[in-house]
Amino acid sequence: MALSQTAIVNQALSRIGQGIIQDIEDSSSVTAVKMQNIFEQSVRAMGRMHPWKCLTERSILTPNTETPVFGYAYSYNLPENFIRMISFNDTDSWDQEDLYKREGQYILTDKDTAKCVYTRYYADSTRYDSLFTEALIVYLAGKASTVIRQDEALGYSLMEEFRKIALPEAKTVDGNEEYRRPRKYTKDSEWVNSRRGVNRLPGGRW
């Protein structure tokens, strides 16, 4: 069952022995206000830690009329609620070869097309993956321990649980739910030549 922001926050509060709230947007509740203040930032921070499937969005950007002063031919505004680039023009962001550069709220590139797959912030927590939500609960509880309980020892313990258990488990399952398209090898590729025995060195070594 998908959880609302209020339900997620209440589970975090329960982890630290704190009373639950009725609504995260209840401005008359000191606890609700404090938790609302850390909720979005926590989701955004987790979004920087891994390219979560539940936070993935696609967009084709329109180039700005004003071009960069030097260095690149085009600039694009970052998509709304952008957190992290996953791929740019069908190339994984961690495999980029000077395809683009992020500066502030802009993407600079020499490409006249900008197809982006990226992690973005969603306020609608019902779209969060269940293990992402579990990790978020622990993360929020760790922060709330200091913000609400002023219990640094408890906060440290929960952050260790998040870092060593909750986050790795969620990242592993999320990362495994992907099937990459088979790579197409050309007749001149190193892999094909190695299978054919081309470029084999004396003694059977490559």
CORHU-V860043 format. One line per field, one symbol per residue. ss: DSSP state (H for helix, E for strand, L for the rest). phi: phi as a letter, one per 30 degrees, with the letter a starting at -180 (. if undefined). A space follows every 10 residues. Layout:
ss=???
phi=???
//
This chain:
ss=LLLLHHHHHH HHHHHLLLLL LLLLLLLLLH HHHHHHHHHH HHHHHHHHHL LLHHHEEEEE ELELLLLLLL LLLEEEELLL LEEEEEEELL EEHHHLLLLE EEELLEEEEL LLLEEEEEEE LLLLHHHLLH HHHHHHHHHH HHHHHHHLLL LHHHHHHHHH HHHHHHHHHH HHHHHHLLLL LLLLLLLLLH HHHHHHLLLL ELLLEL
phi=.dcdeddddd dddddcicdd cdadcdddcd dddddddcdd ddddddddda ddddcdbbac dcdddcceda jbdbbbddde hdcadcbbhi ceddcdbhda bcbicbccac ddbbcccbcb dcddddcddd dddddddddd ddddeddcdh cddddddddd dddcbddedd dddddddabd dedcccdcdd ddddddidid dejicd
//
